[in-house]
Amino acid sequence: MNSNYDLHGQPSEITLEQLFAVIWRGKWFIMACVIFCSAVAVWYALKLPNVYKAEAVLAPVTEESGLKIPGQLGGLAALAGVNLGSSGSKNTALAIEVLKSRGFLMRFIEKHDLYVPVIAAKGWDRASNTLVIDEELYDSAKATWVRKPKPFQNIKPSALEVHKELRKKFTVNQEKASGMVKISLEHYSAVLATEWLMQIVKDLNDDIRIRNVTEAESSIAFLQQQLKTTDIADVRTMLYSLIEEQTKTLMLANVRDEYVLKVVDPAVVPEEKSGPMRALTVVLAAFLGAILAILIVFLALRRR
């Protein structure tokens, strides 16, 4: 009876000694598989373009220098749309959510025309600082899209499609302890990754500024309308105080460029790539090749 089976004809457990014996008998086949898989992995890894990551650290802009709205005006302030409490923290939370939102990034894509750099780029020539374009997707000479779209897609990518690709490369994290916001962006071009990241910060501050200015102007219009409908001195005093606060909001929005998030550590053009991890790719391929070869050798010997 085969030693690999027990008295009842069932497969017996394999000992380490038997396993090593199997590996030794198929050592040349295993080595050949490892070399082949490693060679394929090296070829594949060398074809992958470098990816660079730009990073920046932002700090929330506090509102401590501004005047607070008195507590007794809370009811009327809420009715007029005036923010009460820690407006700085509210603006920061809003800014982070806007930064992660689909709408903001799609507007950013449209504004800066990122369709070709995000979808059609397949590499970057650092010496000439030019993107390597996949001509099967985009004809650079004719400046037209030539890709074969998937079902329900157009030849030219939509802003939503570009957003999906950009969002994979863009990360936003806020440290709970310090409140600092860390953002990063990966791309084939180290220069474009840096420029886009800093432009995102600028556009974000502009976006929140416009939101707050619009709200302040609407609040002022409402409060001025209320002034016309009352002759009570105390109420008019409170209305003027609320208008004053909203006027200060407008003033801060017009004089402060870094309105809600200020740059503490600006993004710089990275000199070293962040990926791909070519050595790790080769090691994993060699390991998987060895495992696969051992299984093949073991199964072949079991069938004899």
Beta strands, then each sheet from edge to edge (+ up, - down):
strand 1: 52-60
strand 2: 121-125
strand 3: 130-133
strand 4: 138-139
strand 5: 144-145
strand 6: 170-174
strand 7: 181-187
strand 8: 261-265
sheet 1: 6+ 7- 1+ 8-
sheet 2: 2+ 3-
sheet 3: 4+ 5-
end
